[in-house]
Amino acid sequence: MSTETADVATAARSIRNPVLSGFHPDPSILRVGDDYYLATSTFEWYPGVRVHHSRDLVRWRAVGGIITERRLLDLRGCGDSNGVWAPDLTYHDGEFFLVYSDVASFASGYWDPQNFLITAPDITGPWSDPVKLHGRGFDAALFHDDDGSTWLLSMSADWRPGRDRFGGIEIQQYDRAERRLVGRPRIIFTGTAVGLTEGPHLYRHDGWYWLVTAEGGTSWEHQVTVARSRELFGPYEVDPAGPLLTSVGRPDLPLQKAGHGSLVRTQSGDWYLAHLVGRPYTPLGNCVLGRETAIQRVEWAPGGWPRIADGVPADEVDAPDLPAHPWPDEPVTDHFETDELGPHWSTLRRPAGPDWIDLRSRPSHLRIHGGQSPVGRQTPSLVARRVGATRCSLETALEFDPTDHRQLAGITAYYNTLNWHHLYLTRADDGRTVLEVLSSDSGRRRARPELSVDTAGVTRVGLRAEFDGPVVRFAYDLGAGWQALPVELDATILSDEHAALIIDGEPAAWGFTGAFLGLWVQDLGGDGGYADFDHATYLEH
């Protein structure tokens, strides 16, 4: 069964959460006719703004990403967990609108965010050149009012020492004809005592403006806050019953970190909330799978506030009364028989272009031209897919003829530039080709020379990386069957919690992306080295 779809084995009319497993945070949900779309954050990975499609809210298929070229956003030099934050997808007058924030820093509350807007006649494009919006804050979103006007919302950042860095939710009109912001921005909501108010989405319903925000940060204190007003500019009254959704104080729940939600109304008038969650391996422990997307049913009595059962995330909820619409399962093995990478693959900091990705020179093979080192942020050569289950594996067959120790190709369990495990083929000083293992934990590298395997005379090497709960294992096949390397590596370092680093009260690093399994090629001398991968088989166990 595809890792990109909900598990619907128990009941055809149930939504099983998370509907998008693995790294799929900050969901923006949209209905256009009978079609539903989920857009999620991608940070330093291409394609930017990952999109999934459903017709019943139960089964979802990946349709790829929207930001597929540097024309739309250049992520060269992007820091870990910087880049594309919290996209917002809307539809108005026959046109799709996508707003996304490119966040460049963490330190001292500056963030250096830049917001962009692109449009398209279809979810698959073609997408317009970006309109550069303001850089006053991130998590920007559009609201199309009933009178035909369009408004841009975002959190309002305040860098000044001693001030609240989350200065409230601001709004400014966007002129669609002129493709620019007009008028002055206004703060319409300063949040609750929970603080860290961000992720705004605005809706009209039952004679009210409904403002949905994220509060409490992106971890265990996360929540969805709802406020309403009769007027666009407020004042906004906060729901007296508290947050619409949160996991705070409930470490027993399987779905934690519930927050950052957006609403959708079905054809028959039912309401649902898409939101992010995390599934820690231990109570309030590391979330190797990253932040995922879940959906909750919302009950909305006339004149009343929206409600979710018990105000907590459920791992199973009633599906809407819509015709069931299954999608074909994703093939277990990618034989690389198309001219482009499939929608389950992502690439790090540069689009999958012909300058380094080649699916044509050798039929049914993926040729990856080597790139920078693990810390390089301009031209790395990593093709990877999200880890979607606590027990899963990626298997491939590699042909690679390295010239020296500066050329490496293999398989990786990866989180960011500082946290990864790598099984790779390279050339030793004595001229032999060898398999080696290298790990990085918060930037501290550890080689394991005792695990080196002589591959001299072998032209094709099978490689496998396996997640088994908190453990990563590697195996290889030199033609005589699979052999496991006698080591268990720590999978929990490939998590949001492990990646986050606070120094003197300031965030030196955040972890927002979840773990990946990937094919990694390095050519540190820039000598033109490349590797051929015959197939890639992903299994969830």
One Martini backbone bead per residue (centre of mass of N, CA, C, O) as a GRO file, in nm:
protein
  541
    1MET     BB    1   0.098   0.034   0.020
    2SER     BB    2   0.086   0.354   0.010
    3THR     BB    3   0.239   0.619   0.194
    4GLU     BB    4   0.033   0.854   0.060
    5THR     BB    5  -0.200   0.702   0.208
    6ALA     BB    6  -0.461   0.603   0.362
    7ASP     BB    7  -0.569   0.381   0.602
    8VAL     BB    8  -0.863   0.172   0.494
    9ALA     BB    9  -0.905  -0.122   0.623
   10THR     BB   10  -1.146  -0.090   0.833
   11ALA     BB   11  -1.306   0.154   0.669
   12ALA     BB   12  -1.457   0.323   0.412
   13ARG     BB   13  -1.578   0.563   0.625
   14SER     BB   14  -1.278   0.622   0.714
   15ILE     BB   15  -1.038   0.823   0.872
   16ARG     BB   16  -0.691   0.777   0.876
   17ASN     BB   17  -0.442   0.865   1.102
   18PRO     BB   18  -0.244   0.980   0.900
   19VAL     BB   19  -0.292   1.078   0.568
   20LEU     BB   20   0.011   1.195   0.587
   21SER     BB   21   0.300   1.043   0.599
   22GLY     BB   22   0.532   1.202   0.727
   23PHE     BB   23   0.671   1.475   0.577
   24HIS     BB   24   0.366   1.691   0.636
   25PRO     BB   25   0.334   2.009   0.695
   26ASP     BB   26   0.117   2.268   0.703
   27PRO     BB   27  -0.176   2.241   0.603
   28SER     BB   28  -0.351   2.315   0.295
   29ILE     BB   29  -0.693   2.319   0.229
   30LEU     BB   30  -0.882   2.231  -0.081
   31ARG     BB   31  -1.178   2.305  -0.274
   32VAL     BB   32  -1.264   2.194  -0.620
   33GLY     BB   33  -1.542   2.085  -0.626
   34ASP     BB   34  -1.451   1.737  -0.620
   35ASP     BB   35  -1.172   1.850  -0.527
   36TYR     BB   36  -0.882   1.779  -0.323
   37TYR     BB   37  -0.625   1.971  -0.148
   38LEU     BB   38  -0.278   1.935  -0.034
   39ALA     BB   39  -0.052   2.163   0.118
   40THR     BB   40   0.303   2.150   0.195
   41SER     BB   41   0.586   2.169   0.347
   42THR     BB   42   0.963   2.174   0.240
   43PHE     BB   43   1.186   2.380   0.256
   44GLU     BB   44   1.496   2.251   0.123
   45TRP     BB   45   1.301   2.106  -0.082
   46TYR     BB   46   1.254   1.938  -0.379
   47PRO     BB   47   0.970   2.008  -0.447
   48GLY     BB   48   0.790   2.273  -0.379
   49VAL     BB   49   0.510   2.222  -0.252
   50ARG     BB   50   0.331   1.973  -0.166
   51VAL     BB   51   0.085   1.763  -0.343
   52HIS     BB   52  -0.249   1.647  -0.280
   53HIS     BB   53  -0.516   1.414  -0.384
   54SER     BB   54  -0.884   1.414  -0.355
   55ARG     BB   55  -1.247   1.281  -0.334
   56ASP     BB   56  -1.291   1.174   0.004
   57LEU     BB   57  -1.055   1.226   0.237
   58VAL     BB   58  -0.908   0.933   0.246
   59ARG     BB   59  -0.770   0.931  -0.036
   60TRP     BB   60  -0.426   0.983  -0.138
   61ARG     BB   61  -0.231   1.157  -0.387
   62ALA     BB   62   0.055   1.222  -0.543
   63VAL     BB   63   0.142   1.522  -0.763
   64GLY     BB   64   0.364   1.676  -0.634
   65GLY     BB   65   0.519   1.980  -0.710
   66ILE     BB   66   0.538   2.328  -0.774
   67ILE     BB   67   0.841   2.389  -0.707
   68THR     BB   68   1.063   2.309  -0.992
   69GLU     BB   69   1.211   2.596  -1.007
   70ARG     BB   70   1.413   2.877  -0.975
   71ARG     BB   71   1.204   3.083  -1.072
   72LEU     BB   72   1.029   3.037  -0.801
   73LEU     BB   73   1.290   2.915  -0.631
   74ASP     BB   74   1.601   2.965  -0.459
   75LEU     BB   75   1.790   2.714  -0.256
   76ARG     BB   76   2.059   2.816  -0.252
   77GLY     BB   77   2.195   2.806   0.077
   78CYS     BB   78   1.995   2.674   0.240
   79GLY     BB   79   1.897   2.606   0.538
   80ASP     BB   80   1.807   2.422   0.781
   81SER     BB   81   1.464   2.462   0.785
   82ASN     BB   82   1.435   2.641   0.565
   83GLY     BB   83   1.245   2.814   0.340
   84VAL     BB   84   0.949   2.651   0.296
   85TRP     BB   85   0.670   2.799   0.454
   86ALA     BB   86   0.351   2.769   0.479
   87PRO     BB   87   0.143   2.717   0.260
   88ASP     BB   88  -0.115   2.868   0.035
   89LEU     BB   89  -0.428   2.742  -0.095
   90THR     BB   90  -0.628   2.883  -0.359
   91TYR     BB   91  -0.959   2.976  -0.512
   92HIS     BB   92  -1.038   3.210  -0.793
   93ASP     BB   93  -1.186   3.265  -1.076
   94GLY     BB   94  -1.030   3.004  -1.211
   95GLU     BB   95  -0.785   3.028  -0.989
   96PHE     BB   96  -0.477   2.958  -0.865
   97PHE     BB   97  -0.334   3.018  -0.534
   98LEU     BB   98   0.010   3.074  -0.419
   99VAL     BB   99   0.149   3.099  -0.097
  100TYR     BB  100   0.494   3.170   0.011
  101SER     BB  101   0.762   3.119   0.239
  102ASP     BB  102   1.098   3.254   0.267
  103VAL     BB  103   1.315   3.141   0.511
  104ALA     BB  104   1.654   3.250   0.620
  105SER     BB  105   1.620   3.258   0.947
  106PHE     BB  106   1.652   3.267   1.325
  107ALA     BB  107   1.803   3.486   1.453
  108SER     BB  108   1.677   3.721   1.681
  109GLY     BB  109   1.393   3.740   1.514
  110TYR     BB  110   1.421   3.793   1.201
  111TRP     BB  111   1.413   3.553   0.953
  112ASP     BB  112   1.390   3.675   0.667
  113PRO     BB  113   1.119   3.704   0.511
  114GLN     BB  114   0.964   3.593   0.194
  115ASN     BB  115   0.688   3.664  -0.006
  116PHE     BB  116   0.483   3.471  -0.239
  117LEU     BB  117   0.307   3.476  -0.567
  118ILE     BB  118   0.114   3.233  -0.748
  119THR     BB  119  -0.037   3.123  -1.064
  120ALA     BB  120  -0.310   2.905  -1.201
  121PRO     BB  121  -0.538   2.712  -1.397
  122ASP     BB  122  -0.384   2.465  -1.263
  123ILE     BB  123  -0.238   2.250  -1.043
  124THR     BB  124  -0.014   2.177  -1.283
  125GLY     BB  125  -0.043   2.429  -1.447
  126PRO     BB  126   0.102   2.697  -1.522
  127TRP     BB  127   0.319   2.903  -1.345
  128SER     BB  128   0.383   3.196  -1.248
  129ASP     BB  129   0.546   3.446  -1.178
  130PRO     BB  130   0.655   3.592  -0.906
  131VAL     BB  131   0.517   3.773  -0.644
  132LYS     BB  132   0.639   4.022  -0.447
  133LEU     BB  133   0.602   4.059  -0.126
  134HIS     BB  134   0.629   4.073   0.185
  135GLY     BB  135   0.872   4.071   0.495
  136ARG     BB  136   0.711   4.086   0.792
  137GLY     BB  137   0.629   3.774   0.759
  138PHE     BB  138   0.490   3.464   0.801
  139ASP     BB  139   0.237   3.267   0.699
  140ALA     BB  140   0.097   3.326   0.437
  141ALA     BB  141  -0.247   3.434   0.332
  142LEU     BB  142  -0.543   3.404   0.156
  143PHE     BB  143  -0.847   3.616   0.113
  144HIS     BB  144  -1.174   3.575  -0.030
  145ASP     BB  145  -1.422   3.778  -0.053
  146ASP     BB  146  -1.758   3.834  -0.128
  147ASP     BB  147  -1.682   4.126  -0.276
  148GLY     BB  148  -1.389   4.041  -0.437
  149SER     BB  149  -1.178   4.066  -0.239
  150THR     BB  150  -0.824   4.060  -0.147
  151TRP     BB  151  -0.623   3.906   0.120
  152LEU     BB  152  -0.334   3.941   0.333
  153LEU     BB  153  -0.191   3.719   0.559
  154SER     BB  154   0.010   3.736   0.870
  155MET     BB  155   0.258   3.733   1.054
  156SER     BB  156   0.418   3.967   1.288
  157ALA     BB  157   0.733   4.065   1.306
  158ASP     BB  158   0.961   4.129   1.601
  159TRP     BB  159   1.301   4.211   1.660
  160ARG     BB  160   1.289   4.357   1.921
  161PRO     BB  161   1.409   4.382   2.210
  162GLY     BB  162   1.151   4.275   2.439
  163ARG     BB  163   0.965   4.173   2.226
  164ASP     BB  164   0.717   4.030   2.054
  165ARG     BB  165   0.783   3.834   1.781
  166PHE     BB  166   0.467   3.785   1.787
  167GLY     BB  167   0.277   4.064   1.679
  168GLY     BB  168   0.062   3.923   1.503
  169ILE     BB  169  -0.212   3.972   1.282
  170GLU     BB  170  -0.202   4.064   0.947
  171ILE     BB  171  -0.353   4.294   0.699
  172GLN     BB  172  -0.379   4.312   0.328
  173GLN     BB  173  -0.438   4.426   0.029
  174TYR     BB  174  -0.502   4.260  -0.289
  175ASP     BB  175  -0.436   4.329  -0.628
  176ARG     BB  176  -0.508   4.132  -0.891
  177ALA     BB  177  -0.468   4.312  -1.140
  178GLU     BB  178  -0.182   4.444  -1.032
  179ARG     BB  179  -0.013   4.253  -0.849
  180ARG     BB  180  -0.058   4.400  -0.550
  181LEU     BB  181  -0.017   4.575  -0.278
  182VAL     BB  182  -0.255   4.764  -0.081
  183GLY     BB  183  -0.234   4.974   0.136
  184ARG     BB  184  -0.253   4.917   0.475
  185PRO     BB  185  -0.152   4.757   0.740
  186ARG     BB  186  -0.314   4.538   0.989
  187ILE     BB  187  -0.390   4.463   1.311
  188ILE     BB  188  -0.634   4.198   1.416
  189PHE     BB  189  -0.441   4.003   1.602
  190THR     BB  190  -0.272   3.900   1.924
  191GLY     BB  191  -0.388   3.676   2.071
  192THR     BB  192  -0.305   3.475   2.328
  193ALA     BB  193  -0.141   3.362   2.612
  194VAL     BB  194   0.011   3.139   2.457
  195GLY     BB  195   0.121   3.230   2.190
  196LEU     BB  196   0.273   3.215   1.891
  197THR     BB  197   0.123   3.365   1.655
  198GLU     BB  198   0.005   3.188   1.360
  199GLY     BB  199  -0.125   3.056   1.078
  200PRO     BB  200  -0.339   3.210   0.901
  201HIS     BB  201  -0.705   3.178   0.856
  202LEU     BB  202  -0.985   3.285   0.651
  203TYR     BB  203  -1.351   3.297   0.704
  204ARG     BB  204  -1.685   3.252   0.583
  205HIS     BB  205  -1.963   3.220   0.830
  206ASP     BB  206  -2.265   3.289   0.949
  207GLY     BB  207  -2.180   3.614   0.942
  208TRP     BB  208  -1.869   3.551   0.981
  209TYR     BB  209  -1.541   3.592   1.081
  210TRP     BB  210  -1.284   3.336   1.064
  211LEU     BB  211  -1.001   3.286   1.277
  212VAL     BB  212  -0.723   3.076   1.209
  213THR     BB  213  -0.472   2.961   1.439
  214ALA     BB  214  -0.146   2.927   1.558
  215GLU     BB  215  -0.021   2.797   1.876
  216GLY     BB  216   0.265   2.727   2.093
  217GLY     BB  217   0.403   2.620   1.866
  218THR     BB  218   0.538   2.310   1.701
  219SER     BB  219   0.490   2.131   1.946
  220TRP     BB  220   0.346   2.026   2.240
  221GLU     BB  221   0.187   2.330   2.254
  222HIS     BB  222   0.006   2.301   2.031
  223GLN     BB  223  -0.257   2.489   1.845
  224VAL     BB  224  -0.603   2.572   1.773
  225THR     BB  225  -0.729   2.894   1.703
  226VAL     BB  226  -1.043   3.074   1.751
  227ALA     BB  227  -1.189   3.360   1.584
  228ARG     BB  228  -1.438   3.636   1.581
  229SER     BB  229  -1.620   3.851   1.336
  230ARG     BB  230  -1.818   4.094   1.171
  231GLU     BB  231  -1.542   4.219   1.092
  232LEU     BB  232  -1.253   4.215   0.926
  233PHE     BB  233  -1.091   4.413   1.149
  234GLY     BB  234  -1.277   4.390   1.380
  235PRO     BB  235  -1.308   4.249   1.656
  236TYR     BB  236  -1.170   3.949   1.800
  237GLU     BB  237  -1.318   3.663   1.929
  238VAL     BB  238  -1.250   3.422   2.149
  239ASP     BB  239  -1.295   3.115   2.224
  240PRO     BB  240  -1.414   3.031   2.542
  241ALA     BB  241  -1.337   2.708   2.519
  242GLY     BB  242  -1.090   2.727   2.348
  243PRO     BB  243  -0.938   2.519   2.169
  244LEU     BB  244  -1.011   2.328   1.897
  245LEU     BB  245  -0.703   2.205   1.908
  246THR     BB  246  -0.518   1.957   2.112
  247SER     BB  247  -0.241   1.777   2.306
  248VAL     BB  248  -0.227   1.907   2.563
  249GLY     BB  249  -0.187   1.691   2.841
  250ARG     BB  250  -0.176   1.418   2.622
  251PRO     BB  251   0.058   1.172   2.613
  252ASP     BB  252  -0.141   0.925   2.528
  253LEU     BB  253  -0.152   1.020   2.256
  254PRO     BB  254  -0.058   0.936   1.932
  255LEU     BB  255  -0.129   1.240   1.865
  256GLN     BB  256   0.082   1.508   1.834
  257LYS     BB  257   0.115   1.853   1.784
  258ALA     BB  258  -0.156   1.983   1.747
  259GLY     BB  259  -0.189   2.196   1.453
  260HIS     BB  260  -0.209   2.393   1.202
  261GLY     BB  261  -0.497   2.486   1.058
  262SER     BB  262  -0.751   2.396   0.805
  263LEU     BB  263  -1.046   2.456   0.623
  264VAL     BB  264  -1.332   2.253   0.499
  265ARG     BB  265  -1.601   2.224   0.260
  266THR     BB  266  -1.830   2.031   0.149
  267GLN     BB  267  -2.080   1.969  -0.074
  268SER     BB  268  -2.280   1.893   0.193
  269GLY     BB  269  -2.158   2.085   0.451
  270ASP     BB  270  -1.914   1.970   0.566
  271TRP     BB  271  -1.652   1.977   0.815
  272TYR     BB  272  -1.287   2.022   0.804
  273LEU     BB  273  -0.959   1.955   0.956
  274ALA     BB  274  -0.638   2.039   0.877
  275HIS     BB  275  -0.336   1.903   1.034
  276LEU     BB  276  -0.078   1.872   1.248
  277VAL     BB  277   0.147   1.598   1.345
  278GLY     BB  278   0.292   1.369   1.591
  279ARG     BB  279   0.493   1.049   1.635
  280PRO     BB  280   0.621   0.933   1.897
  281TYR     BB  281   0.810   0.668   2.020
  282THR     BB  282   0.773   0.823   2.285
  283PRO     BB  283   0.671   0.999   2.529
  284LEU     BB  284   0.772   1.292   2.418
  285GLY     BB  285   0.952   1.214   2.187
  286ASN     BB  286   1.087   1.123   1.906
  287CYS     BB  287   1.016   1.237   1.555
  288VAL     BB  288   1.112   1.076   1.280
  289LEU     BB  289   0.855   1.139   1.084
  290GLY     BB  290   0.765   1.398   1.178
  291ARG     BB  291   0.534   1.613   1.036
  292GLU     BB  292   0.196   1.554   0.991
  293THR     BB  293  -0.121   1.470   0.838
  294ALA     BB  294  -0.450   1.555   0.950
  295ILE     BB  295  -0.810   1.475   1.006
  296GLN     BB  296  -1.106   1.653   1.118
  297ARG     BB  297  -1.413   1.674   1.246
  298VAL     BB  298  -1.662   1.939   1.214
  299GLU     BB  299  -1.883   2.101   1.426
  300TRP     BB  300  -2.158   2.344   1.318
  301ALA     BB  301  -2.358   2.537   1.468
  302PRO     BB  302  -2.581   2.762   1.452
  303GLY     BB  303  -2.417   3.041   1.594
  304GLY     BB  304  -2.163   2.880   1.654
  305TRP     BB  305  -1.895   2.692   1.727
  306PRO     BB  306  -1.643   2.509   1.652
  307ARG     BB  307  -1.614   2.138   1.672
  308ILE     BB  308  -1.419   1.887   1.834
  309ALA     BB  309  -1.390   1.598   1.959
  310ASP     BB  310  -1.255   1.684   2.269
  311GLY     BB  311  -1.018   1.862   2.126
  312VAL     BB  312  -0.880   1.611   1.982
  313PRO     BB  313  -0.689   1.388   1.820
  314ALA     BB  314  -0.788   1.145   1.591
  315ASP     BB  315  -0.719   0.830   1.430
  316GLU     BB  316  -1.046   0.824   1.385
  317VAL     BB  317  -1.291   0.927   1.138
  318ASP     BB  318  -1.550   1.040   0.984
  319ALA     BB  319  -1.654   1.037   0.676
  320PRO     BB  320  -1.776   1.160   0.414
  321ASP     BB  321  -2.056   1.169   0.188
  322LEU     BB  322  -1.871   1.013  -0.045
  323PRO     BB  323  -1.743   0.882  -0.302
  324ALA     BB  324  -1.540   0.645  -0.350
  325HIS     BB  325  -1.169   0.710  -0.425
  326PRO     BB  326  -0.946   0.533  -0.552
  327TRP     BB  327  -0.602   0.462  -0.599
  328PRO     BB  328  -0.334   0.368  -0.722
  329ASP     BB  329  -0.075   0.211  -0.629
  330GLU     BB  330   0.232   0.241  -0.547
  331PRO     BB  331   0.504   0.129  -0.654
  332VAL     BB  332   0.754  -0.040  -0.500
  333THR     BB  333   0.913  -0.011  -0.773
  334ASP     BB  334   1.163   0.187  -0.923
  335HIS     BB  335   1.280   0.172  -1.272
  336PHE     BB  336   1.340   0.430  -1.430
  337GLU     BB  337   1.128   0.477  -1.710
  338THR     BB  338   1.136   0.782  -1.699
  339ASP     BB  339   1.215   1.132  -1.752
  340GLU     BB  340   1.111   1.154  -1.452
  341LEU     BB  341   1.061   1.190  -1.143
  342GLY     BB  342   0.873   1.091  -0.911
  343PRO     BB  343   0.653   1.215  -0.657
  344HIS     BB  344   0.827   1.070  -0.412
  345TRP     BB  345   1.057   1.255  -0.487
  346SER     BB  346   1.348   1.433  -0.364
  347THR     BB  347   1.551   1.734  -0.357
  348LEU     BB  348   1.849   1.906  -0.255
  349ARG     BB  349   1.849   2.254  -0.323
  350ARG     BB  350   1.784   2.120  -0.615
  351PRO     BB  351   1.669   2.057  -0.897
  352ALA     BB  352   1.578   1.795  -1.124
  353GLY     BB  353   1.818   1.826  -1.344
  354PRO     BB  354   2.037   1.773  -1.623
  355ASP     BB  355   2.299   1.860  -1.458
  356TRP     BB  356   2.247   1.571  -1.252
  357ILE     BB  357   1.998   1.432  -1.391
  358ASP     BB  358   1.970   1.092  -1.545
  359LEU     BB  359   1.711   0.906  -1.752
  360ARG     BB  360   1.850   0.843  -2.061
  361SER     BB  361   2.137   0.720  -2.111
  362ARG     BB  362   2.016   0.478  -1.920
  363PRO     BB  363   1.804   0.252  -1.922
  364SER     BB  364   1.659   0.197  -1.616
  365HIS     BB  365   1.824   0.450  -1.494
  366LEU     BB  366   1.986   0.637  -1.238
  367ARG     BB  367   2.175   0.925  -1.291
  368ILE     BB  368   2.422   1.061  -1.065
  369HIS     BB  369   2.578   1.350  -1.020
  370GLY     BB  370   2.807   1.469  -0.836
  371GLY     BB  371   2.850   1.651  -0.533
  372GLN     BB  372   2.858   1.767  -0.250
  373SER     BB  373   2.888   1.763   0.058
  374PRO     BB  374   2.705   1.729   0.347
  375VAL     BB  375   2.750   2.062   0.392
  376GLY     BB  376   2.647   2.140   0.129
  377ARG     BB  377   2.425   2.426  -0.009
  378GLN     BB  378   2.422   2.417  -0.341
  379THR     BB  379   2.527   2.101  -0.477
  380PRO     BB  380   2.371   1.856  -0.403
  381SER     BB  381   2.333   1.475  -0.443
  382LEU     BB  382   2.001   1.414  -0.349
  383VAL     BB  383   1.777   1.132  -0.357
  384ALA     BB  384   1.458   1.133  -0.189
  385ARG     BB  385   1.244   0.987   0.070
  386ARG     BB  386   1.004   0.952   0.281
  387VAL     BB  387   0.944   0.848   0.596
  388GLY     BB  388   0.631   0.650   0.665
  389ALA     BB  389   0.758   0.445   0.885
  390THR     BB  390   0.901   0.272   1.146
  391ARG     BB  391   0.898   0.034   0.918
  392CYS     BB  392   1.152   0.047   0.669
  393SER     BB  393   1.275   0.043   0.317
  394LEU     BB  394   1.574   0.073   0.101
  395GLU     BB  395   1.649  -0.049  -0.232
  396THR     BB  396   1.948  -0.112  -0.433
  397ALA     BB  397   2.148  -0.075  -0.741
  398LEU     BB  398   2.505  -0.031  -0.792
  399GLU     BB  399   2.706   0.168  -1.023
  400PHE     BB  400   3.062   0.230  -0.950
  401ASP     BB  401   3.370   0.433  -1.040
  402PRO     BB  402   3.592   0.537  -0.847
  403THR     BB  403   3.894   0.728  -0.826
  404ASP     BB  404   3.852   0.817  -0.516
  405HIS     BB  405   3.784   0.944  -0.192
  406ARG     BB  406   3.598   1.185  -0.330
  407GLN     BB  407   3.419   0.940  -0.419
  408LEU     BB  408   3.063   0.888  -0.353
  409ALA     BB  409   2.820   0.608  -0.324
  410GLY     BB  410   2.472   0.564  -0.201
  411ILE     BB  411   2.306   0.516   0.108
  412THR     BB  412   2.050   0.692   0.312
  413ALA     BB  413   1.994   0.825   0.639
  414TYR     BB  414   1.811   1.136   0.659
  415TYR     BB  415   1.790   1.487   0.767
  416ASN     BB  416   2.065   1.663   0.765
  417THR     BB  417   2.380   1.799   0.760
  418LEU     BB  418   2.417   1.677   1.075
  419ASN     BB  419   2.207   1.418   1.020
  420TRP     BB  420   2.344   1.089   0.947
  421HIS     BB  421   2.354   0.793   0.733
  422HIS     BB  422   2.625   0.614   0.543
  423LEU     BB  423   2.636   0.398   0.258
  424TYR     BB  424   2.943   0.350   0.069
  425LEU     BB  425   3.123   0.389  -0.227
  426THR     BB  426   3.485   0.361  -0.270
  427ARG     BB  427   3.835   0.456  -0.269
  428ALA     BB  428   4.120   0.344  -0.174
  429ASP     BB  429   4.460   0.396  -0.150
  430ASP     BB  430   4.514   0.092  -0.282
  431GLY     BB  431   4.254   0.080  -0.509
  432ARG     BB  432   4.019  -0.021  -0.370
  433THR     BB  433   3.697  -0.112  -0.343
  434VAL     BB  434   3.465   0.020  -0.091
  435LEU     BB  435   3.274  -0.023   0.193
  436GLU     BB  436   3.119   0.237   0.394
  437VAL     BB  437   3.069   0.400   0.720
  438LEU     BB  438   2.887   0.707   0.799
  439SER     BB  439   2.835   0.941   1.069
  440SER     BB  440   2.604   1.206   1.191
  441ASP     BB  441   2.601   1.395   1.508
  442SER     BB  442   2.567   1.712   1.519
  443GLY     BB  443   2.846   1.702   1.328
  444ARG     BB  444   2.956   1.431   1.444
  445ARG     BB  445   3.180   1.222   1.315
  446ARG     BB  446   3.165   0.856   1.231
  447ALA     BB  447   3.375   0.606   1.179
  448ARG     BB  448   3.381   0.241   1.050
  449PRO     BB  449   3.641   0.049   0.964
  450GLU     BB  450   3.541  -0.240   1.066
  451LEU     BB  451   3.302  -0.235   0.821
  452SER     BB  452   3.462  -0.282   0.586
  453VAL     BB  453   3.422  -0.367   0.229
  454ASP     BB  454   3.536  -0.564  -0.018
  455THR     BB  455   3.473  -0.486  -0.390
  456ALA     BB  456   3.665  -0.613  -0.567
  457GLY     BB  457   3.533  -0.695  -0.891
  458VAL     BB  458   3.265  -0.540  -0.839
  459THR     BB  459   3.000  -0.384  -1.038
  460ARG     BB  460   2.753  -0.478  -0.844
  461VAL     BB  461   2.564  -0.322  -0.574
  462GLY     BB  462   2.381  -0.393  -0.302
  463LEU     BB  463   2.149  -0.178  -0.118
  464ARG     BB  464   2.044  -0.126   0.236
  465ALA     BB  465   1.790   0.054   0.421
  466GLU     BB  466   1.672   0.037   0.771
  467PHE     BB  467   1.385   0.087   0.960
  468ASP     BB  468   1.366  -0.003   1.329
  469GLY     BB  469   1.261   0.225   1.468
  470PRO     BB  470   1.544   0.328   1.657
  471VAL     BB  471   1.675   0.177   1.402
  472VAL     BB  472   1.957   0.140   1.181
  473ARG     BB  473   2.015  -0.059   0.885
  474PHE     BB  474   2.264  -0.232   0.696
  475ALA     BB  475   2.307  -0.366   0.354
  476TYR     BB  476   2.456  -0.618   0.128
  477ASP     BB  477   2.529  -0.713  -0.232
  478LEU     BB  478   2.779  -0.912  -0.426
  479GLY     BB  479   2.597  -1.187  -0.541
  480ALA     BB  480   2.546  -1.387  -0.260
  481GLY     BB  481   2.374  -1.205  -0.097
  482TRP     BB  482   2.265  -1.088   0.193
  483GLN     BB  483   2.442  -0.855   0.417
  484ALA     BB  484   2.478  -0.763   0.738
  485LEU     BB  485   2.567  -0.514   0.924
  486PRO     BB  486   2.724  -0.513   1.255
  487VAL     BB  487   2.497  -0.261   1.310
  488GLU     BB  488   2.334  -0.016   1.523
  489LEU     BB  489   2.165   0.273   1.450
  490ASP     BB  490   2.055   0.591   1.527
  491ALA     BB  491   1.733   0.713   1.447
  492THR     BB  492   1.673   0.961   1.653
  493ILE     BB  493   1.867   1.173   1.507
  494LEU     BB  494   1.622   1.174   1.277
  495SER     BB  495   1.495   1.448   1.422
  496ASP     BB  496   1.352   1.727   1.532
  497GLU     BB  497   1.454   1.725   1.827
  498HIS     BB  498   1.759   1.675   1.766
  499ALA     BB  499   1.803   1.929   1.572
  500ALA     BB  500   1.750   2.111   1.791
  501LEU     BB  501   1.897   2.442   1.890
  502ILE     BB  502   1.984   2.609   2.198
  503ILE     BB  503   2.149   2.932   2.250
  504ASP     BB  504   2.098   3.151   2.480
  505GLY     BB  505   1.778   3.138   2.385
  506GLU     BB  506   1.865   3.071   2.088
  507PRO     BB  507   1.810   2.964   1.768
  508ALA     BB  508   2.040   2.766   1.584
  509ALA     BB  509   1.819   2.532   1.541
  510TRP     BB  510   1.592   2.344   1.349
  511GLY     BB  511   1.320   2.087   1.328
  512PHE     BB  512   1.095   2.018   1.026
  513THR     BB  513   1.135   1.734   0.823
  514GLY     BB  514   1.234   1.462   0.869
  515ALA     BB  515   1.290   1.157   0.739
  516PHE     BB  516   1.514   0.988   0.503
  517LEU     BB  517   1.553   0.807   0.195
  518GLY     BB  518   1.862   0.767  -0.007
  519LEU     BB  519   2.052   0.889  -0.292
  520TRP     BB  520   2.415   0.934  -0.278
  521VAL     BB  521   2.640   1.179  -0.436
  522GLN     BB  522   2.998   1.238  -0.436
  523ASP     BB  523   3.225   1.516  -0.573
  524LEU     BB  524   3.472   1.682  -0.420
  525GLY     BB  525   3.660   1.748  -0.691
  526GLY     BB  526   3.502   1.793  -0.961
  527ASP     BB  527   3.547   1.517  -1.180
  528GLY     BB  528   3.264   1.375  -1.293
  529GLY     BB  529   3.115   1.193  -1.113
  530TYR     BB  530   2.911   0.886  -1.125
  531ALA     BB  531   2.592   0.710  -1.074
  532ASP     BB  532   2.414   0.394  -1.100
  533PHE     BB  533   2.063   0.320  -1.067
  534ASP     BB  534   1.844   0.056  -1.125
  535HIS     BB  535   1.678   0.082  -0.850
  536ALA     BB  536   1.384   0.134  -0.619
  537THR     BB  537   1.286  -0.010  -0.301
  538TYR     BB  538   0.986   0.044  -0.114
  539LEU     BB  539   0.914  -0.056   0.228
  540GLU     BB  540   0.655  -0.155   0.452
  541HIS     BB  541   0.649  -0.354   0.770
   0.00000   0.00000   0.00000
